[in-house]
Amino acid sequence: MAFLAWLGYGESKTYYHTIAELSELQGNARSHRLRVGGTVEPGSIHRLPGRVEFVLLGEGKSLPVSYVGSDPLPDTFVDKSQALVEGSLAKNGSFVAEQVQAKCASKYEAAPTAGPPAKSAQTGAESEQRSSTM
């Protein structure tokens, strides 16, 4: 029984790799369950019957992905979003994803500022007068 538990644990492991590392995987490592993260290439999302195809970008490399999972894609899965896909490499070098997680990076960025903060309209004399009366 312990052997079966150990075997199941080994098969459920998921290895995280960058897009650049995928081309370096050899032999048995290519057949493991993998996680890969990147940025969704603008204009690459194509919704087809039974799958969604898109391209992830990262470290100057691209990875074609075919999502075949049954769960709906997150609302945050859009062009330029950060995505994490889980699945396996196909023999042709593309990635077959069974799960997709996404976040919209622009939603969490600080708002751009136009310049340095505005200075107070009060003068130095007013400031001194106010602090001496307190």
Buried (B, 14 or more C-beta within 10 A) or exposed (E): EEEEEEEEEEEEEEEEBBBEBBEEBEEEBBEBEBBBBBBBBEEBBEEEEEBBBBBBBBEEBBBBBBBEBEEEBBEBBBEEBBBBBBBEBEEEEBBBBBEBBBBBEEEEEEEEEEEEEEEEEEEEEEEEEEEEEE
